[in-house]
Each structure stands twice: as structure tokens, then as C-alpha cells.
Amino acid sequence: MSAPARDRDPGLQPERTRLAWRRTTLSSTAAAVLAVRAAVHGGVSALGVVVCALCCALWLGFLAVAHLRIRTLASDADRAPALTPLHATAAAVCTMALAVCAVALLL
């Protein structure tokens, strides 16, 4: 005899996704803080301030997308809509641009 089919708990996947967004937001915050530290470490320069400000703006953009997604998942965990392509693209662009800014600060 085969084992009885288990019902899928719809609350598990949204919870894991919500926690993943929180972890990614935390790592993005750490990257932004390290960017600020790197910008002021060797002395303040105009380029360092501009790149640091850009890093902070990118961090705020990612934070906005992540907060929207976390709030969506928390409000209706059973029927949370998929992440829109616009929001997914914004999160990816903010992440990649933050990495480019970090490299620019290190050079």
C-alpha cells in the first residue's frame, strides 16, 4: 500500500520567503554600512561621498521593495501574489548596483 498523501501547508513557503527577504535586507544593510565606512576611512573625498550616497539610495530602494514583499506575504499568506517583474527587476538592479558601488569604493 502507498503512504497517504500529505496536505501541503500553505503557510510554510510564504514564511520561508519572508525570512529570506529579511536576511537579504540584513545583508544589504551590512553592505551599505561597510560602504559608508570605506568612504570615510581614508579621508573624505567628493567621489567617496557621491558613491556612498548612491549606496545609501540603492539600499533604501531595496529596503522599500523588500518591505512591500514582506508586508504582502504577512497580510495574506495563503494567497500571496507572485512578485511582479517590476519589483523583481528593481530588487536585482539595486543589489547589483550596490555591489558595483562597493567595488568602486574599494578601488
PEZI-V236686 format. One record per pair of residues at least 24 apart in sequence whose ideal C-beta (glycine too) atoms are under 6 Angstrom apart, sorted by the first residue. I is the first residue (numbers start at 1). J is the second residue. Records with the same first field share a line. If there is no record, write none. Layout:
I->J  J
This chain:
10->78
11->77
14->73  77  80
17->73
18->70  73
21->66  69  70
25->66
28->59  62
31->98
32->56  59
35->102  105
38->105
39->105
51->101  104  105
54->101
55->98  101
58->94  97  98
61->94
62->94
65->90  91
